[in-house]
Amino acid sequence: MSGRRTNLAAARKSAGHTQESLAAALHIDRSTVIRWEAGDYTPLPYLRPKLARLLRQTPEQLHALFNIAGTAPPAEPLSKDIAHACAWLDQRLDWPSGASARSVADRLPSVRRDLPARRARRARVTQQQIARALRAYYGDDPVYSTYTDGDITTSILTRADWLDLQTPLTSEHEHSTVETSTGERGTVEIDPAAALDRLAEVEAAGVRLTNDSLYRILDIDVRDDGLHTRLGVAEFLEYALTLDLLENELLDAIADGRRTEPGTLPLRDSYLPDLASVTGLSDRLCVGGIVVLTAIARPGNDYAVLLQDRSAAVVNAPNQRTVIPKGFHQPITDTTADAPFRVSLLRELEEELFGRTDLDGTLGPSLALAPLHEGRLSAPMRWLHHHDALRLEITALGINLVSGNLECACLATIDNPDFWTTFAGDIEANWEAQGLEAHAALTVSRPIGPGPASTPWNNEGLFAYVQGLNRGT
């Protein structure tokens, strides 16, 4: 196409770029942009997706702009995380290599076009709408019921002996066993179309997705001597592409004004069709999570109760208010030694509040043999350890009807106000939060300030918040 001028200059100016700024954004020489505008050179394939975004053009428009030969533009390369997830899905479904990646790439243009409006509709669905829809879907049970407290109703299915606990999270009170092989119980049927749609959404939204190991809950019981759990191991993608799809299916139905009773939600009808399937933990994939109300004593006889607004870049509970820290129960380096819930709680405190980026699995695997060894602890956590100033306890257990997760509501209390005086400036939420707030309370059980009904809470966060406040000092 030598000597045939393109319309690049007009498109560049329309998008607000100079030749210099466009070259800098693409990490190329300005002379290359000049050649493009003169029609003496076309962008190399690896530059085309980014150039299209910078010019606010579709791939088809970019090809027409440069008169690039071929009827179909090359598929946009997928991010590393999604490419790995597609390879995993190919293997899981026994598909030819690359089949999932091609399907996700084919979906991307329409998903990118529709996702902003879809996410806006989902965001308008309230916590109470979710709780009411799920309560109507599953009905009543003589043993289990959804958690309520005054005017608050949640989607957390619980029972009398799982509430108002005062179970310390210590080595003396946690009794965990791990089954490294769960046989056929570890296999979940994947809906291919739903899984591919999810991967396309994650790619379009730029959400981080890594295939870490998770603990799956096979059995859990609270006894006089503490918490007893029997655990297995699952892959995060197994959960993300099956049970975790139920939330968006429900949100889309509510947002669109569609019915949500049994028979109208295909994924829920398949994975969690009734209360027997919800409570039969050992017969299905049930992953666990910790949701922790953190309360820190301050000089002046009050406590700072910490709350977060979740980022849009997280896979779970995006753009929702909840307690902090919040995370999956998962091993770090040692599947057996990391099985107690207190290990996940300490990890999440270090990662989400005390700046330990080396514990963030989305940034890469931990290379430390013992990442929670005292010598690697942050300064705030080391101080708490030396002063024996951190109390960790379980306040309640519940199964979240949204996705079937076992939620372990916890309370992390720091009663020594010297910690606040020394380390308040070191407390900083990580990338998973888009906002962090401290609400004052005279004691852990008597909050001052806006109540939970006035904020856009998610269900498990509200559950842990109320149970933690009810626990008191």
N, C-alpha and C positions, 0 to 999 in steps of 0.2 A: 504493500500500500504506500510505497515511497512517493512523496510529493503530494499526497492527498490529505488536505487539512481536516482535522477532526473538530468537533464542537467542545473539546475538552476545556478550552479557556472559558467559554460561557458557563459550563457546568461547574468549573472550579470557582469562578467568581460568585455564582449563585449559592454555592455551599459556604462561601466566606473564606476561601483559601487564596493565598498568593502562591506563585510558583515556589517560593522559598518554604512556606509553611507546609505545602503539600509534600515537597521533597523531604522535609524534616520528619513529618509524620510517618512516611514510608521508609525512612532510613535509606534514601537514594540521593544521587546528585541532582542539582537543579537542571543540569544539562539534559538529563534523561526526561524530565518533564517537558523541556523545550522541544525535544525530539518527538515526544508523544503529540504535542499540540501541532507540530508541523506535519504530522502524519508519516514520519520517517521510521517509527518504531512503535510496537505495541507492548503493553505491560506483560511481563512474564506471568505464567499461570498462578504462581504462588502469591503474587501481589494483587491479583484481581479481586478477591473477596474483600480485603481491607480497603482497596481503592473504591470499590462500590459503596462501602459504608461511608467513607469520607465524603464522597460526592452525593450521598443520599440517593443512590441509584439502585435499582434491582440488578441482579446479574444479567438479565436479559437486556436491560437498557444499556449496561456497560458494554455488552457485546455489540449492540447496534452502534454505540458511540464510536467504537474503534473499528467497526466493520470486521470483527474477528470471525474467521471462517468457522463453519459448523452450526448446526441447527440447535444444539443444546449446550449451554455453558457447563464447564466442569463442576462437579459437586463441591460445595464448600467443605474444606477439611474440618473434621470434628475436633473438639478439644481433647486433650490427652485423657481426662477422666471419662468422658463419654465414649471415646474410642475403646478404652479398656472395658467399660460396661457393655458395649456392643459385642466385643469379643467374648466376654463372659456369657452373654445371652445366646450367642451362636452356639457355644459349647453346651449350654444348658438345654437348649431346644433341639440340639443335633442338626443345626442348620449349616449350610456351606459358609466357609469363612468370608466375612464381609457382607453377608446378607442383612444383618441388623443395621450396620452402619449405612448401607445404601437406603434402607427404609427410613431411618432417622433423618438422613439428609434430604430425602424426598419430602418429608413432613415439615422441614424447617421453614420454608417460605410462608406457608399458611399459618403455622404456629406463631411465627414472629409477628404476623399481621394481626392475629386474633388474641394473642396472650395478654396484652395490656388491658383490654376490655374485660377479658375473662377474670383476670386477677382482681380488677376493680370490683366486679360483681361479687366475687368470693369474699372480698374484704368487708363488704356490707352485711354479710351474714353474721348475726350476733351469737355470742356464746349461749344465750338462752334459747335461741332457735335451734341450735345444734342439740342441746340437752333435751328439748321437748320432742324433737323428731326421733331421737334415738330411744327415748323412753316409750314413745308410741310404737316404734318398730318392735321392741323386745317385750313389752308388756311387763306384768308383775311376776314376782317370784317370792315364795315363802321365806327363803333364806337371804337372798341377795336383793338389794334395792339401790337405786341411784342416790348418790350423796346429796343431801340437802342440809341447809342451815339457815333457818329463818326464811327470808325471801330468795335465798340463793339455791339454785338447782344446777347440778352438773351432770356430765355424761359419765361420771366415775361410778362404776358398779362396785359396791362394797357390802360388808356385812358387819354385824354388831361387834364381833370379836376382832375385827381389823381396824377399829376406830379408837381414837383417844388413847393411843399407846404411849408408853414411856419407856421404850426399849432402847437401852444404850447400844450404840454401835461400837463395841469393843471386842477384842479377841475372845473375851470370856462369854459374850452374849451373842456372837454370830457363829453359826454352825453350818458350813457349806460343803457340799460334795459336788464334784463335776464328773459328768459322763462324757467322755470325749467322742463317743460314737452313739448316735441315737437311731441309726438304721433308717427305716422307711419313714419314721416320724419326722425326720429332718427335711423331707421332700415336700414341696408345696407346688401345686399345679399353677403354671404361669399362663395368664391370658396374653398371647403375643401382641395383639393390637394395643391393649391397655399399657403394656410394658414399653412398647415403642413410643407411644404417645407421651409417656412420662419422661423418657429419655430425651425426646425432642423438646419438651417443656423445660427440663433442667438445662439443656444446652442453650436454648433461647434466652433463658433468664440469667445465665451465667452463674448458676448455683454450684457450689463445691460438692462433689460426690466421690467418695472413696470407698473401696470395698474392704472395710475393716471387719475384724471378727466381733461378734456380739455374743453375750450370754443369752441363751434362751431359757425361760423359766419352765421347769418340768413340775415343780411342786414347791409350795411355800407355806409355812405354818408358824404361828406365834405361840410359844409355850412359856411356861414359868421361867425356864432357864434362858430364854431369848428367842432369836429368830433362827429357824431352820429352813434352808433352801437346798433344793436339788436342781442342778443346772446342767445344760448342754451347751453346745457351741454352734453358732450359725454365722453365715456371711451376711453382711449388711445389704448387699444387692438382692439377696433372697427375700429380705424383708421389704426393701425399698420398691421392688417391682411386683409385690403381692399385697400384703396386708396394709402397707402404707398408702396404697392407692385408694383405700376406702374413704379417706377424708375428703379428697377433691371430688370424688363421685357424689358424696353427700352434699358438699357445699354447692356444687353445680346444680343439683336437683333443687335444693332450697332456693338458691338465687334465681333460678328460672321459673319458680312457682310450680314445679312438678311434684307429683305425689312421692312419698318416701316410705310407704308401708311395704311389708314383705311382698316380693314379686316384682317390684319396680326398680330395684337397685341390683343389677346383675352381679357385680363383684361382691357386694355384701351378701347377697343371696347364696353365693358360692362359698365364700370364706368363713363368714360368721352369721349363719342364717338364723340362729336361735340362741337362747341363754345357755343351753347345754354345750354348744360349741364354744361359746365365750368362756365358760368356766372350766371346760375340760382342757386344762393347760398342757398336760402331757401328750395330748392327742393332736396338737396343732402347733404352729409356730407362734410362740409368745415371747417377745423380747421384753426386757425390763428397762426401766428408767428411774433415775433419781431426780426428784424435784425438791429443792432445798430452800427453805426460808432461812435466810441468814440474818441474825440479830446481833448487833455489836453495842456493848455498853459505852456510853459517852459520859464525860464529866458533866455533872448537873443532874444525875439520877434519871436519865432516860436511855432508850436504846434506839439505834438507827436500824430500821428494817429495810433491807435492800430489795428493790424491784427493778426489772429490766423490761425494755421494749425490744423484742427480737428483731433482728435484721431481716431484710427481704432476701438475703443471700444464703439463708439456712434452709436445709431440706425440711425440717420439722418446725411447726409453729411459727412461720414467718409473719412479721408485722403484728405480733400479738404480745400482750403484756403477760408477764409471768414472774415467778420468783427467780432468784439466781443464787447458786448455779443450777443448771438443768442439763442433763445429759444421759446418754445410754449407759447401761451397765455393761462394761466390756473389759476384756483383759488388755493389759498394756504389753507385758513381755512374758508373763508366766501365767498360763491358764489356770493352774490350781491355786497359786499363791494370791492371785488377784481376784479370786471369787467373792470374798466378802464385799458387801455393799459399801463399807467404809472406805475401801480402796478407791472405788469410783468417786465417792464423795470428796476425798482428799485430792484426787487428781483434778476434779472439776473446780474445786476452790483454787488450786494452784493455776490452772489454765485460764479460767474465766474471770478471776478477780485479782490474782497476784502476778500475772505477766509471764507465766511459764509457756512460751510458745513451743518449746521442745516437746510438750505433751499434747499438742494439737495434731491429731492424726491426719487432718485434711492438708497439712503442710508437708507431710512426709512421715515415714515410719520413725519411731523412736529408736535411736541407735545406742542408748544407754542400757546397760544390763539391769540396773536397779534405779529407775528414774525417780522413785520416791525415797531413795536413801537420804539420810539426814544431811549428808554432805552436799546434795544437789538441791535442797529445799530453798525456796525464796526466803528473803530476810523476814517477811511477816510470818510465814509458816514456821520458820526456825524459832522465832520468838515465842509463838504459841506453844510449840513443842517443849521448849525449855521451861516455860512458866506453867505448863500443864493447864492452859487457859482456854482450850477449845472443847466444848461439849457437843458430841454428835449423838443424835438419837432418831429413831423412827417414831413418827407420830401417827401414821396410818398407812394402810395398804388399800389398793383399789385397782380394778381393771378398767382401763379407759375404753368405753364402747366405740369411740371414734375409730380406733385401729386395733383394739384388742391387747394393747400393751399393758403390762403389769407396772403400775406406778407406785414407787416407794416414796411416800411423802416424808421428808426429813426436816429436822430443825438443827441448825448449826449456831450455837450460842457462844459468844465471847463476853464473859461477865466482867473482865478486868478493864476498866476505862483507860488504863495506861496504854493499851493497844491502840485505841483510837487516837490518843495524843501523839503516839509515836509513828503510826503507820497509816493514818487516814489518807495521807497524800499518795500512798503507794497502791491504793485500791483503784483499779481501772478495769472496766469490762473489755473483753476481747472483741474480735470482729463479729461474733455471733449476735451482739447487741447493737442497736442503733441509739440506745439511750439507757442511762443508769440513774436511779433515783434513790434517795434515802428518806424514808418516812419516819417521823418521830413516834415513839410509843413510851408511855410512862413505865410500863413493864412489857414483857413480850406478849402478854395477853390483853393489853388495853391500848388499842391503836388510837392515834390522834391524826386527823387529816382525812383526806378523801377515802371513802370506803370502796371495796372492790366492785360494787354494783355500778359505779360511775366511770369505770375504765374498761377498755376492751380486752378482758382477760381471756386466756385459754382455759380449758376445763381442768387440766391437771395442775396448773399453776394456782388456780383459785382454790382447789382442793387442799394443796399443801399450805397455802397462805392461811386459810381459815383454821385448819387443824393445828398449824404451828402457833397461831395466836391463842387458840383455845388451850393449848398446852400450858402456857404461862411459864413462870420461873420456878 
